[in-house]
Amino acid sequence: MNRLHTLELRGNQLASTDGLHLPNLKNLFLAGNRIRQVTGLGRMESLTTLHLRDNQIETLDGFTDQMKNLQYLNMRGNGISSLRELNKLKCLPMLRAVVLSENPIAEDDEYRLEVLTVLRKVIRLDKDEYQDDEREEAEARYEQRRLEELNKEEMEEGKEEEDDATAEAAADEPVEE
């Protein structure tokens, strides 16, 4: 099965993605199962398309930077409820199309913009391409967050240096007997 490039396992009541080690597999269809989490797919470096639609997945754990060729991810109809989960897909450098409709996060007013802010190379979300104005707004939001993070790090470093100086000064003071 080393030459297998497409595997269709829709509607088989599978409870896990673990155990699939097909190094040359490009397309994997696991829709309509009972899968609760993505596990063991990180070894599938050739995978370009992954369908996990209509399962019971609530987090985006299990994606790794070894999945460097994944371009299309369909997670429609799962239970993903936190926009923070999107950060777990940052490790997928080739990801260009994501389907997250029919998940609780799709109800959030910031959904489209947040996906593009976090996953900056995505071209399509839920079958709709991003427009230039959405890209500009997401880029501005990304830059704002990046600057806030840098400022926070600088403040933390300054506080650590201040704490170190205070500790040194306290150590240099003579002890009264």
Contacts in CASP RR format, 6 or more apart in sequence:
PFRMAT RR
TARGET T0000
AUTHOR 0000-0000-0000
METHOD contacts of the structure
MODEL  1
MNRLHTLELRGNQLASTDGLHLPNLKNLFLAGNRIRQVTGLGRMESLTTL
HLRDNQIETLDGFTDQMKNLQYLNMRGNGISSLRELNKLKCLPMLRAVVL
SENPIAEDDEYRLEVLTVLRKVIRLDKDEYQDDEREEAEARYEQRRLEEL
NKEEMEEGKEEEDDATAEAAADEPVEE
1 22 0 8 1.000
2 22 0 8 1.000
2 23 0 8 1.000
2 24 0 8 1.000
3 24 0 8 1.000
4 22 0 8 1.000
4 24 0 8 1.000
4 25 0 8 1.000
5 24 0 8 1.000
5 25 0 8 1.000
5 26 0 8 1.000
5 27 0 8 1.000
5 46 0 8 1.000
6 25 0 8 1.000
6 26 0 8 1.000
6 27 0 8 1.000
6 28 0 8 1.000
6 29 0 8 1.000
7 20 0 8 1.000
7 22 0 8 1.000
7 25 0 8 1.000
7 27 0 8 1.000
7 28 0 8 1.000
7 29 0 8 1.000
8 29 0 8 1.000
9 28 0 8 1.000
9 29 0 8 1.000
9 30 0 8 1.000
9 33 0 8 1.000
10 29 0 8 1.000
10 30 0 8 1.000
10 31 0 8 1.000
10 32 0 8 1.000
10 33 0 8 1.000
10 51 0 8 1.000
11 31 0 8 1.000
11 32 0 8 1.000
11 33 0 8 1.000
12 33 0 8 1.000
13 33 0 8 1.000
13 34 0 8 1.000
14 30 0 8 1.000
14 33 0 8 1.000
14 34 0 8 1.000
14 35 0 8 1.000
15 33 0 8 1.000
15 34 0 8 1.000
15 35 0 8 1.000
15 36 0 8 1.000
16 35 0 8 1.000
16 36 0 8 1.000
16 37 0 8 1.000
16 39 0 8 1.000
17 30 0 8 1.000
17 35 0 8 1.000
17 37 0 8 1.000
17 38 0 8 1.000
17 39 0 8 1.000
17 40 0 8 1.000
17 41 0 8 1.000
17 52 0 8 1.000
18 39 0 8 1.000
18 40 0 8 1.000
19 40 0 8 1.000
20 28 0 8 1.000
20 40 0 8 1.000
20 41 0 8 1.000
20 44 0 8 1.000
21 40 0 8 1.000
21 43 0 8 1.000
21 44 0 8 1.000
22 44 0 8 1.000
23 43 0 8 1.000
23 44 0 8 1.000
23 45 0 8 1.000
23 46 0 8 1.000
24 46 0 8 1.000
25 44 0 8 1.000
25 46 0 8 1.000
25 47 0 8 1.000
26 46 0 8 1.000
26 47 0 8 1.000
26 48 0 8 1.000
26 49 0 8 1.000
26 69 0 8 1.000
27 47 0 8 1.000
27 48 0 8 1.000
27 49 0 8 1.000
28 41 0 8 1.000
28 44 0 8 1.000
28 47 0 8 1.000
28 49 0 8 1.000
28 50 0 8 1.000
28 51 0 8 1.000
29 51 0 8 1.000
30 50 0 8 1.000
30 51 0 8 1.000
30 52 0 8 1.000
30 55 0 8 1.000
31 51 0 8 1.000
31 52 0 8 1.000
31 53 0 8 1.000
31 54 0 8 1.000
31 55 0 8 1.000
31 74 0 8 1.000
32 53 0 8 1.000
32 54 0 8 1.000
32 55 0 8 1.000
33 55 0 8 1.000
34 55 0 8 1.000
34 56 0 8 1.000
35 52 0 8 1.000
35 55 0 8 1.000
35 56 0 8 1.000
35 57 0 8 1.000
36 55 0 8 1.000
36 56 0 8 1.000
36 57 0 8 1.000
36 58 0 8 1.000
37 57 0 8 1.000
37 58 0 8 1.000
37 59 0 8 1.000
37 61 0 8 1.000
37 62 0 8 1.000
38 52 0 8 1.000
38 57 0 8 1.000
38 60 0 8 1.000
38 61 0 8 1.000
38 62 0 8 1.000
38 63 0 8 1.000
39 62 0 8 1.000
40 62 0 8 1.000
41 47 0 8 1.000
41 50 0 8 1.000
41 62 0 8 1.000
41 63 0 8 1.000
41 67 0 8 1.000
42 62 0 8 1.000
42 63 0 8 1.000
42 64 0 8 1.000
42 66 0 8 1.000
42 67 0 8 1.000
43 66 0 8 1.000
44 66 0 8 1.000
44 67 0 8 1.000
45 66 0 8 1.000
45 67 0 8 1.000
45 68 0 8 1.000
45 69 0 8 1.000
46 69 0 8 1.000
47 67 0 8 1.000
47 69 0 8 1.000
47 70 0 8 1.000
48 69 0 8 1.000
48 70 0 8 1.000
48 71 0 8 1.000
48 72 0 8 1.000
48 94 0 8 1.000
49 70 0 8 1.000
49 71 0 8 1.000
49 72 0 8 1.000
50 70 0 8 1.000
50 72 0 8 1.000
50 73 0 8 1.000
50 74 0 8 1.000
51 74 0 8 1.000
52 73 0 8 1.000
52 74 0 8 1.000
52 75 0 8 1.000
52 78 0 8 1.000
53 74 0 8 1.000
53 75 0 8 1.000
53 76 0 8 1.000
53 77 0 8 1.000
53 78 0 8 1.000
53 99 0 8 1.000
54 76 0 8 1.000
54 77 0 8 1.000
54 78 0 8 1.000
55 77 0 8 1.000
55 78 0 8 1.000
56 78 0 8 1.000
56 79 0 8 1.000
57 75 0 8 1.000
57 78 0 8 1.000
57 79 0 8 1.000
57 80 0 8 1.000
58 78 0 8 1.000
58 79 0 8 1.000
58 80 0 8 1.000
58 81 0 8 1.000
59 80 0 8 1.000
59 85 0 8 1.000
59 88 0 8 1.000
60 75 0 8 1.000
60 80 0 8 1.000
60 85 0 8 1.000
60 86 0 8 1.000
60 88 0 8 1.000
60 89 0 8 1.000
61 88 0 8 1.000
62 88 0 8 1.000
63 70 0 8 1.000
63 88 0 8 1.000
63 89 0 8 1.000
63 91 0 8 1.000
63 92 0 8 1.000
64 91 0 8 1.000
65 91 0 8 1.000
65 92 0 8 1.000
65 93 0 8 1.000
67 91 0 8 1.000
67 92 0 8 1.000
68 92 0 8 1.000
68 93 0 8 1.000
68 94 0 8 1.000
69 94 0 8 1.000
70 92 0 8 1.000
70 94 0 8 1.000
70 95 0 8 1.000
71 94 0 8 1.000
71 95 0 8 1.000
71 96 0 8 1.000
71 97 0 8 1.000
72 95 0 8 1.000
72 96 0 8 1.000
72 97 0 8 1.000
72 98 0 8 1.000
73 89 0 8 1.000
73 92 0 8 1.000
73 95 0 8 1.000
73 97 0 8 1.000
73 98 0 8 1.000
73 99 0 8 1.000
74 98 0 8 1.000
74 99 0 8 1.000
75 98 0 8 1.000
75 99 0 8 1.000
75 100 0 8 1.000
75 103 0 8 1.000
76 99 0 8 1.000
76 100 0 8 1.000
76 101 0 8 1.000
76 102 0 8 1.000
76 103 0 8 1.000
76 126 0 8 1.000
77 101 0 8 1.000
77 102 0 8 1.000
77 103 0 8 1.000
78 102 0 8 1.000
78 103 0 8 1.000
79 103 0 8 1.000
79 104 0 8 1.000
80 100 0 8 1.000
80 103 0 8 1.000
80 104 0 8 1.000
80 105 0 8 1.000
81 103 0 8 1.000
81 104 0 8 1.000
81 105 0 8 1.000
82 105 0 8 1.000
83 105 0 8 1.000
83 108 0 8 1.000
83 110 0 8 1.000
83 111 0 8 1.000
83 114 0 8 1.000
83 118 0 8 1.000
85 105 0 8 1.000
86 114 0 8 1.000
86 115 0 8 1.000
86 118 0 8 1.000
86 119 0 8 1.000
87 118 0 8 1.000
89 95 0 8 1.000
89 98 0 8 1.000
89 118 0 8 1.000
89 119 0 8 1.000
90 118 0 8 1.000
90 119 0 8 1.000
93 121 0 8 1.000
94 121 0 8 1.000
95 119 0 8 1.000
95 121 0 8 1.000
95 122 0 8 1.000
96 121 0 8 1.000
96 122 0 8 1.000
96 123 0 8 1.000
96 124 0 8 1.000
97 122 0 8 1.000
97 123 0 8 1.000
97 124 0 8 1.000
97 125 0 8 1.000
98 115 0 8 1.000
98 119 0 8 1.000
98 122 0 8 1.000
98 124 0 8 1.000
98 125 0 8 1.000
98 126 0 8 1.000
99 125 0 8 1.000
99 126 0 8 1.000
99 127 0 8 1.000
100 106 0 8 1.000
100 111 0 8 1.000
100 115 0 8 1.000
100 125 0 8 1.000
100 126 0 8 1.000
101 126 0 8 1.000
105 111 0 8 1.000
106 126 0 8 1.000
108 114 0 8 1.000
112 125 0 8 1.000
112 130 0 8 1.000
112 134 0 8 1.000
113 134 0 8 1.000
113 137 0 8 1.000
113 138 0 8 1.000
113 141 0 8 1.000
115 122 0 8 1.000
115 125 0 8 1.000
116 122 0 8 1.000
116 125 0 8 1.000
116 130 0 8 1.000
116 134 0 8 1.000
116 135 0 8 1.000
116 138 0 8 1.000
117 138 0 8 1.000
117 141 0 8 1.000
117 142 0 8 1.000
117 145 0 8 1.000
120 138 0 8 1.000
120 139 0 8 1.000
120 142 0 8 1.000
122 130 0 8 1.000
123 129 0 8 1.000
123 130 0 8 1.000
124 130 0 8 1.000
130 138 0 8 1.000
END
